[in-house]
Amino acid sequence: MASPEYHRIREIIASRRNTSGRPVNIEKFRANMESTARGLPPGVDGTMVDADGVTAELQAVSDAAKEKLVIYFHGGGYIGGSIASHRNLTGHLALQSNLRVLSVEYRLAPEHPHPAPVEDAVTTYQWALSQGYQATDIVLAGDSAGGGLTAGCLVSLREQQLPLPAAGVLISPWLDMSLSGDSMVTNDDNDASISAISMPRTRELFVTEDQISDPLASPLEAQLAGLPPLLIHVGDEEVLLSDSQRFTEKANAAGVSVDLQVWPEMFHVWHACVGLFEEATAAIDNIAEFIHQRFEAPNE
């Protein structure tokens, strides 16, 4: 059973859940995300960098391994979120893993719709390679839309025949622009964070109708053979649960190693609340352990 601290936070999040099918107020949506931002945890320093035109922040403790890198793509439905909104999550990942984390400020819709985010993701990865990082010393990670972007970036890298990173980590990922998963219906009353009725309004700001099945926007539509090992975290109450389940099934059928972890009672990207309840800290620790395992055995 989840901790009392978790349930207190869940009640707060549920009270703010958007159950409207009205058009998204972009300014309000972005402001709400930024209003929850917290700084980097003590001991973690951030340095802004220009990754070939893509803004990013390198976050690390003083003794972090200099040759290893986690490239992180924040969530926010492709229309919001930022380095600042996710510093608590990414900073704790840097702290708990003792690794360098590069948090990426990719372009957002509607000003920059698909495929701008995946172009920025690929550019950032290529920049990391140009800085001397080896592909086997890099892991891609992201949450929600950033989880989908992680998968889309991996597919794009494979298509361009670029060296693939050691692994990918997908947190509560949005992998299906068609919004056709069973959990969009079965979990709509359970999800404390996302309402299924609001998601088409977010989607229409990011992709056109003709792009819904584009594999780089909907990685569930992609051919997945050849991707590196993946870790997927998702809560069993999420409307996006089916995205992770179907993606895992398809990836496994293509010979990709996927560790799908469905966490009981957890809401969408509970990791962002690290420091507020124990399940979030445990989830970050689990991700750190997976990443270190992949760095130690990149060819398995």
C-alpha positions in Angstrom: 0.0 0.0 0.0 1.3 3.5 -0.9 2.5 5.8 1.8 0.3 8.4 3.5 2.6 11.1 2.1 1.9 9.8 -1.4 -1.9 9.9 -0.9 -1.7 13.5 0.4 0.1 14.6 -2.8 -2.3 12.5 -4.9 -5.3 14.3 -3.5 -3.7 17.7 -4.3 -2.9 16.6 -7.9 -6.4 15.1 -8.4 -8.0 18.4 -7.3 -6.3 20.2 -10.2 -7.0 17.6 -12.8 -8.3 19.0 -16.1 -11.5 17.2 -17.2 -12.4 19.7 -19.9 -12.4 19.1 -23.6 -12.0 22.9 -24.3 -9.0 24.2 -26.3 -5.8 24.4 -24.2 -4.9 27.8 -22.8 -1.1 27.6 -23.6 0.0 30.4 -21.3 -2.0 29.0 -18.4 -0.8 25.4 -19.0 2.8 26.5 -19.1 2.5 28.7 -16.1 0.9 25.9 -14.1 3.8 23.6 -14.9 6.4 26.2 -14.0 4.6 27.1 -10.7 5.4 23.6 -9.4 9.1 23.9 -10.2 11.7 23.2 -7.5 15.4 23.8 -7.7 18.3 21.4 -7.9 18.8 19.4 -4.7 21.8 20.4 -2.5 25.1 19.1 -3.9 24.0 19.2 -7.5 25.3 22.0 -9.7 23.8 23.0 -13.1 25.7 24.5 -16.0 23.8 25.8 -19.1 25.2 24.6 -22.4 24.5 25.2 -26.1 24.1 21.7 -27.7 24.5 22.8 -31.3 21.6 25.3 -31.0 19.6 23.3 -28.4 19.6 24.8 -24.9 20.4 22.2 -22.2 21.7 22.1 -18.6 24.4 19.8 -17.4 23.6 18.7 -13.9 26.0 16.8 -11.7 27.5 16.3 -8.3 31.2 17.2 -8.0 32.5 13.7 -8.2 30.2 12.4 -11.0 31.7 10.2 -13.6 32.8 12.5 -16.4 32.7 9.9 -19.2 29.0 8.9 -18.6 25.9 10.9 -19.6 22.2 10.6 -19.2 20.3 12.8 -21.7 16.9 13.7 -20.3 13.8 14.9 -22.1 11.1 16.5 -19.9 7.4 15.9 -20.1 4.6 18.4 -20.7 2.5 17.1 -23.6 5.0 18.6 -26.1 3.4 22.0 -25.3 4.9 22.8 -21.9 7.6 21.9 -19.4 11.2 23.0 -19.3 14.5 22.5 -17.7 13.3 24.5 -14.7 10.0 22.6 -14.2 12.0 19.3 -14.0 15.0 20.3 -12.0 13.8 18.4 -8.9 13.5 15.1 -10.9 16.6 15.5 -13.0 18.6 16.8 -10.1 17.7 13.9 -7.9 18.5 11.5 -10.8 22.0 13.1 -11.0 22.3 12.9 -7.2 21.1 9.4 -6.7 22.9 7.9 -9.8 26.1 10.0 -9.3 26.0 10.5 -13.1 26.0 13.6 -15.3 22.4 14.4 -16.5 21.9 16.7 -19.5 18.4 18.2 -19.3 17.2 19.3 -22.7 15.0 22.3 -23.6 13.7 21.1 -26.9 11.3 23.2 -28.9 7.6 23.1 -28.0 4.3 23.1 -29.9 2.3 24.9 -31.1 5.1 27.2 -32.1 7.3 24.3 -33.1 5.1 21.2 -33.8 6.3 17.7 -34.8 8.9 16.9 -35.8 10.8 19.7 -34.1 11.2 17.9 -30.7 12.7 14.8 -32.2 15.0 16.8 -34.4 16.3 18.6 -31.3 16.6 15.3 -29.4 18.8 13.9 -32.2 20.8 17.1 -32.4 21.5 16.9 -28.7 22.6 13.3 -28.9 24.9 14.0 -31.9 26.4 17.0 -29.9 27.1 14.7 -27.0 29.0 12.4 -29.4 30.9 15.3 -30.7 32.0 16.2 -27.1 33.7 12.9 -26.8 31.0 10.8 -25.1 30.9 7.2 -26.5 27.4 5.9 -27.5 27.8 3.1 -25.0 28.3 5.6 -22.2 25.1 7.5 -23.0 21.5 6.7 -21.8 18.4 8.5 -23.1 15.6 9.1 -20.6 12.4 11.1 -20.4 8.9 11.3 -18.9 5.4 11.5 -20.4 5.9 13.3 -23.8 9.6 13.1 -23.0 9.3 9.4 -22.7 7.7 9.2 -26.1 10.4 11.5 -27.4 13.0 9.2 -26.0 11.6 6.3 -27.9 11.1 8.4 -31.1 14.7 9.6 -30.8 16.0 6.0 -30.6 14.0 5.1 -33.7 15.3 8.1 -35.5 18.9 7.3 -34.5 18.5 3.7 -35.7 17.0 4.9 -39.0 19.9 7.2 -39.6 22.3 4.4 -38.8 23.9 6.4 -35.9 25.5 4.5 -33.0 22.8 3.7 -30.5 23.1 4.6 -26.8 23.4 1.9 -24.1 19.7 2.1 -23.1 16.6 4.1 -22.9 14.4 4.9 -19.8 10.7 5.8 -20.4 8.7 7.2 -17.5 4.9 7.1 -17.9 5.5 7.5 -21.7 3.0 8.8 -24.3 3.7 6.5 -27.2 0.4 6.5 -29.1 -0.9 9.7 -30.7 -4.1 7.8 -31.7 -5.1 7.6 -28.0 -6.6 4.2 -28.7 -5.3 2.2 -25.7 -7.9 0.4 -23.5 -6.7 2.2 -20.4 -7.8 5.5 -21.9 -11.3 4.3 -21.0 -10.7 1.9 -18.1 -8.5 4.2 -16.1 -10.1 7.5 -16.9 -11.8 7.5 -13.5 -8.6 6.3 -11.7 -6.0 8.7 -13.1 -5.3 11.5 -10.7 -3.4 13.6 -13.2 -4.6 13.2 -16.8 -8.1 13.1 -18.2 -8.6 11.3 -21.4 -11.0 13.9 -22.7 -8.3 16.6 -22.5 -5.6 14.7 -24.5 -7.0 15.3 -28.0 -6.8 19.0 -27.4 -3.1 18.6 -26.5 -2.4 16.4 -29.4 -3.9 18.8 -32.0 -1.4 21.4 -31.0 1.5 19.0 -31.7 0.6 16.8 -34.7 -1.8 17.1 -37.7 -4.2 14.3 -38.4 -1.9 13.0 -41.1 1.0 12.7 -38.6 -0.8 10.7 -35.9 0.6 7.5 -37.2 4.1 8.9 -37.9 6.4 6.5 -35.9 8.6 9.4 -34.7 5.5 10.9 -33.0 3.8 7.6 -32.2 6.6 5.2 -31.5 4.0 2.4 -31.0 3.7 2.5 -34.8 7.5 2.1 -35.4 9.5 -1.0 -36.3 11.3 -1.6 -33.0 13.9 -4.2 -33.9 17.4 -3.2 -33.0 16.6 -0.7 -30.2 18.8 -0.9 -27.1 17.5 -2.3 -23.8 14.6 -0.3 -22.2 13.3 0.3 -18.8 9.6 1.5 -18.6 8.0 2.8 -15.4 4.2 3.4 -15.4 1.5 3.5 -12.7 -1.3 1.1 -12.8 -3.8 4.0 -12.5 -2.6 5.8 -15.6 -4.7 6.4 -18.7 -1.4 5.8 -20.6 -0.9 2.4 -19.1 -1.8 0.6 -22.3 0.8 2.6 -24.2 3.5 1.0 -22.2 2.0 -2.5 -22.2 1.4 -2.5 -26.0 4.8 -1.0 -26.7 6.5 -3.6 -24.5 4.7 -6.5 -26.2 5.7 -5.2 -29.7 9.3 -4.5 -28.6 9.7 -8.0 -27.1 8.3 -9.5 -30.3 11.0 -7.6 -32.2 13.7 -9.0 -29.9 14.2 -5.8 -27.8 14.8 -6.3 -24.1 12.2 -4.3 -22.1 11.8 -4.2 -18.3 8.3 -3.0 -17.9 7.5 -2.1 -14.3 3.9 -1.3 -13.5 3.9 0.4 -10.1 0.7 -0.1 -8.0 -1.4 3.0 -7.1 1.1 5.4 -8.7 0.0 8.5 -10.7 1.5 9.9 -13.9 5.2 10.7 -13.4 5.2 10.3 -9.7 9.0 10.6 -10.0 8.6 14.3 -10.2 7.7 14.3 -6.5 11.0 12.9 -5.3 11.7 14.2 -1.9 8.0 14.3 -1.0 7.2 10.6 -0.6 9.2 7.4 -0.5 7.9 5.8 -3.7 9.3 8.6 -5.8 12.7 8.2 -4.3 12.5 4.4 -4.8 11.6 4.9 -8.4 14.6 7.2 -9.1 16.9 4.7 -7.3 15.5 1.9 -9.5 16.3 3.9 -12.6 19.8 4.7 -11.4 20.4 1.0 -10.8 19.2 0.1 -14.3 21.4 2.7 -15.9 24.5 1.5 -14.1 23.8 -2.1 -15.1 23.5 -1.0 -18.7 26.8 0.9 -18.6 28.5 -2.1 -17.2 27.1 -4.5 -19.8 26.3 -2.4 -22.9 26.5 -5.2 -25.4 24.1 -7.6 -23.7 
